[in-house]
Amino acid sequence: MRLSAINRQILSLSIPSIVTNITTPLLSLVDVAIVGHMGASDYIAAIAVGGSMFNMLYWLFGFLRMGSSGMTAQAFGAGDAKAQSRVLKQALLVALIAGTVMIALQSPVCDIVLRFMDVSGDTAIYAKTYFHILIWGAPAVLGNYVLCGWLLGMQNSKATMWISVFINVCNIAASCLLVFVFRLGITGVAAGTLSAQWLGFALALLIAATRYKIVKTTFREIIEWTGLRRFFKVNVHIFLRTVCLVTVTIWFTRTGALQGPEMLAVNALLMQFFTLFSFFMDGFGFAGEAMAGKYVGANDKANLKASVDSLCRWAFAIAVLFTLLYIAGGDFLLSLLSDDKSVVARAHEYLCWVVTIPAMGFLAFMWDGIFIGATATRDMLRSMLGATAIFFIVYFIAYPRMHNDGLWLAFICYLLTRGLILTFIGRRYRRLR
């Protein structure tokens, strides 16, 4: 395969994934925008709290998407239609069971999270209403994780893009109808989002069933222990990696909060620079998942090496582009994100750390995708454990002396360590053996 063909393949997979990454947060943003016109600040706070609750819960199940994409891509590369179907059915079974358990445990889970977030009064009441309605969408959301991962493994990132767009359109239409026509308030917002989640899941199922040949398998074959053991082995590593990631994120946010509301706002504002960069880098990471998995499954070492080399060049180019963007337009982006002059002024003091994010973080994003595709999830976990250890070591040394600068130094070291460890381990994917 010529290099130009590999580059075209990377772009055909990454661009739809980038669009998906950008549109996915719109689901919660639409809810916030709608309640913002309902005339009560408690509504906005409740949606923010409810959104955070679901982010924490669903984030832990991200392995359903990542595990599905890597294992499916390998089956695709090997031309094993039965294995492709088995991965899909096993993952959907786990997703539906997990979603059902979340529904069954909704009351204690909601109470625990609200206490953890220290929410009370009308905000807590509205957040509970929002949560108890939207939790019924858990099987659909987790099922969508599986289907989007599976479709990516089948080298079809365009389908995931259109599913995301469809969900957002349905959410806007249903929520506006229920809130502004039927006057259902926050109940209507939650019900609108719930309907969009299930409609999106139905569309994803329809695409999978009509575009691809799903090989018939018995329930015994789906729960066959050898296949399930590999499925859980891969996904346990990803789950534990996610726990580390969530731990670092929560600690970062907590430390900002301990410095006062203004510093919390400053760090939240600056973290949007990381989020924006991640939207683009994750797109190329998804391309890495699909391509690495395909070539590992096909035992095509030449194209695996060529794909890794091309992905490295694309990741480096994106990192350079975002570094220049943040250097030249960092202050302008801050002004777009907030009208609070004091917060913007304080954020400017830490802009030097944000500028380093692309250079320090691009390797981690790129290699994560390749490792997921190769199902080398144990190595991913090792790199995350090492990076998490470095984060806390640097934090406890630097923060007492440097305060918020020390927090950002720890975060930058965490990103760099992830990338360097993965690069060291990942050299084997560039070797022809």
N, C-alpha and C positions, 0 to 999 in steps of 0.2 A: 504494500500500500504506500503510495507516494505521500510525502509529508503534507502537501497541500490538501490531500484527501483527509488526512487526520485532523488538520486544522478546521476543515469544513465540518467534520463530525463533531469536534469540540464545540464549535459555535452553534451548531444545530441543536445540541443538547443543553448548552449553558444559557443561551439567550432566553428560551422559554422558561427556564428555571429561575432566572433573574426576575423576569416579569412575575412569576408565581410568588417569589419571595417579597416583592414590592406590594403585590395586591393582597396577600394573606393577612397582614395586620389591619387591612381596611375593615375586616369583619367587626373588630372591637371598636375601631374608630367611628364607624357608622353608628353604632349604638351610643357612643359618647355624643356624637353630633346631634342625634335625634333627641336624647334626653336634655341636651343643652338648650333646647327650645321649649322645654316643658315648665320652665320657670322656677325650679328649686335646685339649689346647689347640692342638697342631699342626694338627689337623683344621680348627678354626675359622679359624686363621691362613691355611691353605691355601685355604679357601673365600673368605676376604676377598681374598687375593691373586688367585685365579682370577677372582673377580667383577670386580675392578679391571682385570684384563687384558682381559676381554671388553667392559667399559664403554668402555675406550680404543679398542678396535678398532671396535666397533659405532657409537660416537658419530660417528666420521668418515663413516659411511654414513647419517647422519640425513637427508641430502639426498634419499634415495630416498623417504622419507615426505613431506617438505615439497614437493619438486618434483612428485610425483605428485598431491598434493592440489590445488595451485594450477592445474596444467594440466588436470586432470580437471574441476575446478569451472568453469573457463572453457568447456570443451567441453559441460558440463551446461547452463550458462547459454545457450549458443548452440544447444542442442538437437541437437548433432552426435554421434549415437550411435557413428558409425564412429571419430571422434577419441577418444571416451571409451575405446573398446576398444583402440585403437592405443596410447594412453598406458599402459594397463595392461600390455599385452603387451611393449612396449619396456622398461618399468621392471622387469618380472619377468625378462626376459632378462638385463638388466644385473645384477640381484640374484643370479640363479642362477650367472652367470659369476663374479661377485665372491666368492660363497660357496664355489664350487669352487676358486678360486685360493687362498682362505684355508685350505682343507683341504689343498691340495697343498703349501703353504708352512708348515704347522703347526709343524714342528720348529724351523726357524730363527726363526720369529716368537716361539714360546714361549721359546726360549733368550735372545733379545734382550730381551724384556720382563722376564724374570726377572733378568737382569743389570742392567737399568736400575733395577729395584725393589730390587736388592741383597738377594735372597732366597736362602737356602741351607739345608742340612741337611734334616731330615725335612719341613719345611714346603715346600721346593722340590720334593721328591719327590712329595708328595701334590698340590701345585698342578699339577705336570706331568700326573699321572694325571687330575685333574679337567679340565684344559685339553684334553688329547688325546681325551677322550671327547666333551666338550661342543662341540668345534670342528665336529663332524659335524652340528651343528644350524645352522651358519652360513647355508646356503641357506634354511632355514626361517625363521630370524630376519629376514634381509634381505627375504625374500619377504613376511613379515608386515608389515614396514615399508611395503612397496609397497601391499599390499592395504588396510592401515589408512588410508594416505593417500588411496588411490583411493576407498574407501568414504566418507571424510570429504568428498572432492570431490563425491561423489554425494549429499551432504547427509544422510548416514546415520551419525551418530556413535554411535547406540545399538548398532549392530552391532559397532563396535570395542570398546565397553564389554563386551559379552557375550563377545567373543573373549578379552579379557584375563581376565575372571572364569573362563572355561572353562580357560584355560591354567593358572591358579593352582590350580584344583580338581584338575586332572589331575596337576600337579606334586606336590601334597600327597599324593594317593592313591598315585601310582607310587613316589615316593621313600620314603614310610613303609613300603610293602610290601617294596621291595627292601632297605631297611636293617634294619628291625625283624623281618621275617619270614624273608627269605632271607640276612640277615647279610652283605651285600655291601660294607658300609662306605662309604668315599668313592666307590667305583665305583658303588654303588647310588644315591647322591645324584646323581651326574652323569648316570647313565643315566635316572633318573626325570625330571630336568629336560629331558634330551634328548628323551625321548618326549613330554613336554608341549609342547615347541616344535614338533615335527612334527605333533602332533594339532591344535594351534592353527592352524598353517598350512593343514592340510587343511580345518578348519572355515571359515576365511576364504575359501578357494577355493570351497567349497561354497556359501557365502552369495553370493559374487559371481556364481557360475554359475547359481544358481537364482532369485535375486531380481532379476537384471538381464539384459537381452538383450545378450549378448556377440556383436558382429558378427564374422562370419568374415573373417579377413584372411590373406593369403598371407605366407610368411616374407619374401618380397621387399618387401612393403609395410611389414612391421615394421622391417626394416633400411634402409628408404628414407632417403636421406641428409638431405633437407630436414627431415623430422620428427625424425630422430635429432640433427641439428645443434641444433635448438631445445631438445631434451631435455637434451643435454649442456651447452649454453650456460647454461641455467637452473641446472642442478645443479652446474656447476663453480663458479659464484658462491657457491652455498650451501655447497659443500665448503670453499672458501677461507675463508668466514666462520666455519665450524665450526673450522677450524684456528686461527684467531685466538682464538676462544672457549676452545678447549682450552689454548692457550698461556697465556692469562691465568689459567685455573683451575690449571694445573700450577705456574705461577710463584707464585700465591697459596699453594698447599699447600707448595711448596718453601720459601718464606720462613718459613712457620710452623714447618716442621721444623727449619730452621736455628736457630730460637730455643729449641729443646729440646722434649722430648716433651710437657711440660705445655702449652706454648703451641700446639703442634700440635693437641692435644686440645681446647684452648679454641677455636681457630679452626674446627675441625671441628664443634664443638658449636654455635657461633654461626651457621655456614653452614647449619645445619638450618632456621633461621628463614627464610633466603632460599629454601631448597628448598620449605618449606611454602607460602610465598607464591606460588612459581612454579607449584605444582600447580594453584592456582586461576586465576592469571593466564593460564597456558597454555591452560586450558579456554576462556577468552574469546578468546585468540589463535587457537585452532582454529576457533572460530565465525567469526572474522574471515577466516580462510583460505577457508572454504566460501562465505561470503556475498559477500565482495569478488570472488572468482573468478567466482561465478555472475553477478553484476551486470556485471562487466567483459565476460564472455563474451556476455551478452545486450545489451550496450551500453545498459544501463539506468542513466543518470547520476543520475536523481532518487533511486532506491532505493539506489544506491551511496553517495551523500552522506548519506542518512538513516541508513544502516547504520553508516557511519563515525561520525556524530554520536552515535548510540545506544551504540556500542561505547566511545567516549570517556567517556560518562557512566557506563557500567557499570564501566569500568576505574578511573575516579576514585573511585567508591563503594567498590570492593573495596580500593583503596589506603587510603582513610580508615578503613575497618573494621579492616584489619590494623595500621595505625598505632596505633589506639586499643587493639587487642588486645595489641600488644607493649609499649605504655606501661603498661597496667594489669596485664598478666599475664606480662611478660617473665621476671621472677625465678621465677615459678611454673613456666613452661615449661622453664626451665633445670633446675629441680629434678626435673622429670619425665624429662628427657633424661639426667641423670647423677646418681649417688649420691656421686660424688667431691666432697667439700665444697671442697677447695682449687681444683679445676678450675672449679666453679660460681662461687666467689668471684672468681677471676681473670676469668672470662667476664663477670661483672657489670660490671667496669671498662670493658668495651667495648660494653656494651648500648646506649649512646647511638648508636653507629653502626648497629646493627641496626634501631633504631626508624625510621631514615631510609630504609631499603631500599624499603618500599612506595611512598613519595612519589617517590623518585629513579628507581625502576625500572619503574613501571607503564606509562609511555609506550612504553618499549622493547618490552615484551611485546605491547602492543596493536597497535602499528604493524608489528611483525614479522609478525603474522598477516595484516594487510591487504596488506602488500607481497608475502608469499608467494602469497596468492590472486591478486594482480594480476600475478604473475610478474615483479615489479620487483626482481629479485634483485641486479642490478648496484648499485642504490641501497642495498640491505641490506649488501652487501659494503663499499661506501664508508663507511657509518656505522660498521661494525664496525672498519674500518681506522683511522678517526679516533678511535674510542673506545679502541682498543688502544694507539694512540700516546699518548693522554692518560693512560691507566693507567700506562705506563712512565715518562712525563715526571714525573707527580706522585709516583710511587713513588721514583724516583732523587733527587728533591728532598726529599721529606718523610720517607722511611724513615730515613735517617741521623740525623735530628733527633728524630723522633717514634716511631721503632721500630714496634711493632705498630699503634699509632694511625695512623701514616703509611701502613701497608699497607691498612688499612681505608678511609682517606681516598682512596687511589688507586682502590680498588674502587668506592666510591660515586661518584666522579667519572666512572669508566668507565660505570656504569649510566646516569647522568644525560646524559652526552655521547651515548650511543646514542639515547636517547629524544629529545633535542633535535634532533639531526641528522635523524632519521626524521620528526619532527613538521614541521620546516622543509620537507623534500622532499615530505612527504605532504599538504601543503595542497592540492595539485592534485586530490586525490581528494574534496575537499569543495566543489569548484567545479562549478557547472553550466555546461557549455560547449556 
